[in-house]
Amino acid sequence: MCRWIAYTGSPVTLDELLYKPEHSLVMQSRQSLLGSEPMNGDGFGVGWYDEHSPIPGLFRSVEPAWSDQNLRELAQHIRSGVLFAHVRATTGSPVQRTNCHPFRHGQWLWMHNGMIDGFSALKRDLQLAVDPSLYPLIEGSTDSETLFYLALSAGLTDDPPAAVAAAVGLVEEVAARHGVHYPVQGTVATTDGQRLWTFRYSSEGRSRSLFRNRDVAVLRAQYPDNPVLHGLADDTRLVVSEPLGGLRGAWLEVPESSCLVIADGAEELLPFAPALSAA
């Protein structure tokens, strides 16, 4: 599938997340340890927020992350307190820039690891459920982008957990009509630049891996001689497809069927389940 990281906290350079960790995202693009396949070389993308505009910056490419020199150059200069990064392994849709994550709408970013099973058969019905004012904005051909626009149509900008529950519920209802039993698989991250929501869910109850970092102050007390921890701010919050390092106790698995909300350095873990439509 794919690998991704979402970061909120004190501003850091993208380089500190993509290249410097022991098991960095760029390393995962070549050798993922927990993904369904080890290589994620079908493009990448980064999204970030700064003080110049509420609209996030976006850089996406079809090049493999490990070999893109432009990414390495930019990563040393892009500095932000809210960062998304994603490396892609396609499940069948074309390798093209518009299919690379994160996806952006206004001030919102969205990225996904997983798939909608049987998407080619479900696509027409699902996209007809997208708000007519939003439908022309769909640029690519992925199930991930369609899921984003279904969530936007369901009110993502007002209530992300409810909107994602409605979007996933719709996918499962449409899939049931087409005889697809376990259509939804994956992990999702979305943000408005202020708060971060991440979701782990699959129709089968066997979601892709997802982890969050343990509180930095707690880790610093456990490992007082670790220089990396002393370089991190207390408000550092990372949600990742797989751990960026092997420090014991540093990473906590996000539970199955859950929503993790992060705001102002604090986090809340909520149960997540699809919502049935009124019909």
Backbone hydrogen bonds, N-H to C=O, Kabsch-Sander energy under -0.5 kcal/mol:
donor,donor_aa,acceptor,acceptor_aa,energy
3,R,87,V,-2.1
5,I,85,A,-2.4
6,A,239,V,-2.5
7,Y,83,L,-2.9
8,T,237,R,-2.3
9,G,81,G,-1.7
12,V,80,S,-2.4
14,L,78,I,-2.2
15,D,75,A,-2.5
16,E,13,T,-1.1
17,L,14,L,-1.3
18,L,14,L,-2.6
19,Y,15,D,-2.0
20,K,15,D,-1.7
23,H,244,L,-3.3
24,S,21,P,-1.1
25,L,17,L,-0.9
26,V,18,L,-1.8
28,Q,24,S,-2.3
29,S,25,L,-1.6
30,R,26,V,-0.6
30,R,27,M,-1.1
31,Q,27,M,-2.6
32,S,38,P,-3.3
40,N,29,S,-2.9
42,D,88,R,-2.9
44,F,61,S,-2.4
45,G,86,H,-2.0
46,V,59,F,-2.4
47,G,84,F,-2.3
48,W,57,G,-1.7
49,Y,82,V,-1.3
50,D,53,S,-0.7
53,S,50,D,-0.7
57,G,48,W,-2.9
59,F,46,V,-2.4
61,S,44,F,-2.2
67,S,64,P,-1.4
68,D,64,P,-0.6
68,D,65,A,-0.8
69,Q,67,S,-0.9
72,R,68,D,-1.5
73,E,69,Q,-2.2
74,L,70,N,-2.8
75,A,71,L,-2.6
76,Q,72,R,-0.7
76,Q,73,E,-0.9
77,H,74,L,-2.0
78,I,74,L,-2.5
79,R,77,H,-0.5
80,S,12,V,-2.3
83,L,7,Y,-2.1
84,F,47,G,-2.9
85,A,5,I,-2.1
86,H,45,G,-2.4
87,V,3,R,-2.8
88,R,43,G,-2.7
92,G,93,S,-0.5
96,Q,94,P,-1.2
99,N,96,Q,-1.8
100,C,97,R,-1.8
103,F,110,W,-3.0
105,H,108,W,-2.2
108,W,105,H,-2.4
109,L,191,T,-2.1
110,W,103,F,-1.8
111,M,189,A,-2.3
113,N,187,T,-2.6
115,M,185,Q,-2.2
117,D,115,M,-0.6
117,D,183,P,-2.8
119,F,116,I,-1.3
121,A,118,G,-1.1
122,L,118,G,-1.5
123,K,119,F,-2.5
126,L,122,L,-2.4
127,Q,123,K,-2.9
128,L,124,R,-1.8
129,A,125,D,-0.6
129,A,126,L,-0.9
130,V,127,Q,-1.1
134,L,131,D,-1.7
135,Y,131,D,-2.1
137,L,134,L,-2.2
138,I,135,Y,-1.7
139,E,137,L,-0.5
146,T,142,T,-1.5
147,L,143,D,-2.4
148,F,144,S,-1.8
149,Y,145,E,-2.2
150,L,146,T,-2.1
151,A,147,L,-2.2
152,L,148,F,-2.4
153,S,149,Y,-2.1
154,A,150,L,-1.4
155,G,152,L,-1.5
156,L,151,A,-1.5
158,D,155,G,-1.5
159,D,155,G,-2.5
163,A,159,D,-2.5
164,V,160,P,-2.8
165,A,161,P,-2.1
166,A,162,A,-2.1
167,A,163,A,-2.4
168,V,164,V,-2.7
169,G,165,A,-2.2
170,L,166,A,-2.3
171,V,167,A,-2.1
172,E,168,V,-2.3
173,E,169,G,-2.1
174,V,170,L,-2.8
175,A,171,V,-2.7
176,A,172,E,-2.1
177,R,173,E,-1.5
178,H,174,V,-1.0
178,H,175,A,-0.6
179,G,176,A,-1.1
180,V,175,A,-2.8
181,H,179,G,-0.6
185,Q,115,M,-1.7
186,G,201,Y,-1.1
187,T,113,N,-2.2
188,V,199,F,-2.1
189,A,111,M,-2.4
190,T,197,W,-2.6
191,T,109,L,-1.6
192,D,195,R,-1.1
193,G,195,R,-0.5
196,L,262,I,-2.6
197,W,190,T,-2.8
198,T,260,L,-2.3
199,F,188,V,-2.7
200,R,258,S,-2.2
201,Y,186,G,-2.2
203,S,184,V,-2.8
204,E,184,V,-0.5
205,G,202,S,-1.1
211,F,240,V,-2.8
212,R,252,L,-2.7
213,N,238,L,-1.7
214,R,250,A,-2.7
219,L,215,D,-2.1
220,R,216,V,-2.7
221,A,217,A,-1.6
222,Q,218,V,-1.7
223,Y,219,L,-2.5
226,N,223,Y,-1.9
230,H,226,N,-1.2
231,G,227,P,-0.8
231,G,228,V,-0.9
232,L,229,L,-1.2
236,T,233,A,-1.6
237,R,8,T,-2.5
239,V,6,A,-2.3
240,V,211,F,-2.7
241,S,4,W,-2.2
250,A,247,L,-2.0
252,L,212,R,-3.2
254,V,210,L,-2.5
257,S,200,R,-0.7
258,S,200,R,-1.5
259,C,270,L,-3.3
260,L,198,T,-2.7
261,V,259,C,-0.5
261,V,268,E,-3.0
262,I,196,L,-2.8
263,A,266,A,-2.7
264,D,194,Q,-0.6
266,A,263,A,-2.2
268,E,261,V,-2.6
270,L,259,C,-3.3
270,L,268,E,-0.6
272,F,257,S,-2.2
275,A,165,A,-2.6
